[in-house]
Amino acid sequence: KLKKERWVAVEGLHTGQFVYCGAKAQLTVGNVMPLGKMPEGTVVSMCEEKASDRGRLARASGCNCMVVGHSDDGKKTRIRLPSGSRKTVPSTCRAVVGIAAGGGRMDKPVL
């Protein structure tokens, strides 16, 4: 079933590209999947703080989080935030694979 939805774009997406959501989605740029299904070192954006809160972390242009590790029981995942601090969130929280688009927005123009 095709369902249209709007959310923050990530670098590498193009117009008309299909993005897939869910635990069975592949680990490719633009897809949405639970943090527990991602390997350590995956770069993500629009990460949820609590399960199904529609993405609260790393939404600004050029921001990203990184999956640092998973707990032994698989219920918690540790992520590194854009500020550099680390946060533990439930593994059921979802995130978009990739860096939020629009990086370099604040750079000075070349004159």
N, C-alpha and C positions, 0 to 999 in steps of 0.2 A: 504494500500500500504506500502510495506517495503522499507525504504530508509536508506542506511548505511551512517553514518557520524562519524567523529572523534572529540572528545573533551576531556577535562580534566576529569579523573575518580574521583569519590567520594568514601569515605570509605563505605564499605558494598556492593559494586557492585561485581559481579563475571562474569566470562567469559560466554558468551552466553545469558546473561540476557537481556530481552527486556526493553527498556526505552521509555517512551511516552512523547511527547511534545505537548503543546497547553493548552488552557484555560480549557479544559475538562479532562485533565490528573489528576490522583489521587495524593494525597499528600503523596508520598512514596519516599524513598531514590533513587536518580538517575534521577527522572523525571524532566522535564523542564516545568515551567509554569510562567505566569505573576505574578509579585509581588502583584498586587491588589487582586488576588485570594487566596493568602496565609494568614493564620491567624497570628496574632501578636505572636512573640516568635519563629517563624520558623527559623531554621538555614539553610542558603543557601550559595552557592559559585558560582563563575563565574557569578556574577551579572552584568547586563548592566547599563551603565551610562546614555545613551540615548537609546531610543527604537531601536532595531535591529542593535546594534553595535557589536554583537557577544560576549559579556561578557568582561568587562574590570576590574572589581573589584574582589578581593579575588580569585586569580588564583594560587597563590604559594602553595607549599605543606603544608598541615595542616591549611590553612587559611579558615576563614569563616566570613560571615556577618550575622546579625540577623535582622529580620523585627521587628521594634520597634513600628510602628503605621501607620495608614492610615488617610488621611485627610477626613473631613466630606463629601466633594463632591465626593470622591473616585478617584480623578485624580492624587494625589500625595501620595507617600509612603515614610516613613522615615526609613532608615536602619542604623545600627551601623556597622562601618567598622572595619577591624582587628586592626587598630591603636587605636580604642576607640572613634574616632570622629563620629559624626552623619551626615548623608547626606540625603537630600531630592531628590528623583528621581521620574520620572513619573511612575504611576502604571502599564503602559503597558510594562515596562521593564521586561525582563525575567530573570530567575535565575535557577540554578540546586539545587534541594533540597539535602542537606547534606554537609559534610566537605570535602574539597579537599584532596585526598589521599596522602600519603607520609609523614604524620606528624611524628615528632621525628627524622627527617633526620639529623639534626645538633647536636643531643645529643652525648655525649661522650661515647665511647664504654667501656664496663665493662672489666677490665683486671684482 
